[in-house]
């Protein structure tokens, strides 16, 4: 995958803070087919990361998170600008890319932001139409539609900008039967057998933006991609003694794609969002939620591999039965693994968060299991914030 051209910065027209109560909006219950869908979406195609050493990062994700290293593109396959490794686990695809010279866009991005997500790529049936419809509505163009071909068929790809240096590629792969994208070849290492951890697909990707910019990007997704605001939280909903944030969740009509957008709120000390923005040097992807059908088994597996998670105090679990009601899981098992639970009108969910996965306190992961719930664990926000603040204090950044 060629390094995309950096998008031109968008102009912001920040609006005031939303002081309304958090809401699971009625709009989120409207049938997506009731209005014209100018951007039909099939799901998350892949996430592309720009990293300092793609080979080492690929082995990290294979060992700790159970990904298979399925493909490779680099000098050995005729691509001399960058090396990319394709990682797969069930319906999740990560692409780790490292530029091979100081003037490549991926190297400049990594030097500025550290290891992080460059592209949240979306699978569509028509990448040309997706580009035309979104840019006509005001999206910042990054890549004009292009056709990539090899013996396995053709891919059509285009891209638009979103917050910070992050982009959305539109990937049309209906006429392609190959591994991933033209130019990628199968990666072979007889000593590296895939050992999946039960991670199934990308549930949602969360972006952090500067104070005052949340409404800008909420409007951007609504106007250019037709997304709806399915949920929002104020600084009264997500706060601790020291810090707070505000958040709105944007999704497409059938909620197969969900993008929560966070901005910091004023507090006594530096919030986790401000810490992220300082170290990432701008807006970007804060965390990626990976769905599992058996969170207890997955978290046991990941802990056994060495993945470090944020810990939850015992008092949280003492109050859990009263707060969430009856659940299928043994609370003592959840306590032992620090898995949190929350309920909404449609069911409940279980979730846990890793510590940052690189030296900069930026990108981390959420492991989530949904048992009917469509929301994001609002009842756990305070416990999560306090756990993150304990880590911030250790780093001297609170």
HELIX and SHEET records of a PDB file:
HELIX    1   1 UNK A   26  UNK A   29  5                                   4    
HELIX    2   2 UNK A   32  UNK A   34  5                                   3    
HELIX    3   3 UNK A   54  UNK A   65  1                                  12    
HELIX    4   4 UNK A   75  UNK A   77  5                                   3    
HELIX    5   5 UNK A  105  UNK A  113  1                                   9    
HELIX    6   6 UNK A  127  UNK A  136  1                                  10    
HELIX    7   7 UNK A  214  UNK A  225  1                                  12    
HELIX    8   8 UNK A  272  UNK A  280  1                                   9    
HELIX    9   9 UNK A  295  UNK A  305  1                                  11    
HELIX   10  10 UNK A  314  UNK A  318  1                                   5    
HELIX   11  11 UNK A  320  UNK A  324  1                                   5    
HELIX   12  12 UNK A  331  UNK A  337  1                                   7    
HELIX   13  13 UNK A  378  UNK A  380  5                                   3    
HELIX   14  14 UNK A  381  UNK A  395  1                                  15    
SHEET    1   A 9 UNK A  23  UNK A  24  0                                        
SHEET    2   A 9 UNK A 228  UNK A 233 -1                                        
SHEET    3   A 9 UNK A 244  UNK A 251 -1                                        
SHEET    4   A 9 UNK A 258  UNK A 265 -1                                        
SHEET    5   A 9 UNK A 199  UNK A 209  1                                        
SHEET    6   A 9 UNK A 284  UNK A 292 -1                                        
SHEET    7   A 9 UNK A 364  UNK A 371  1                                        
SHEET    8   A 9 UNK A 347  UNK A 353 -1                                        
SHEET    9   A 9 UNK A 340  UNK A 344 -1                                        
SHEET    1   B 9 UNK A 141  UNK A 150  0                                        
SHEET    2   B 9 UNK A 153  UNK A 161 -1                                        
SHEET    3   B 9 UNK A 167  UNK A 172 -1                                        
SHEET    4   B 9 UNK A 116  UNK A 123  1                                        
SHEET    5   B 9 UNK A  43  UNK A  50 -1                                        
SHEET    6   B 9 UNK A  92  UNK A  99  1                                        
SHEET    7   B 9 UNK A  82  UNK A  89 -1                                        
SHEET    8   B 9 UNK A  68  UNK A  73 -1                                        
SHEET    9   B 9 UNK A 185  UNK A 186 -1                                        
END                                                                             
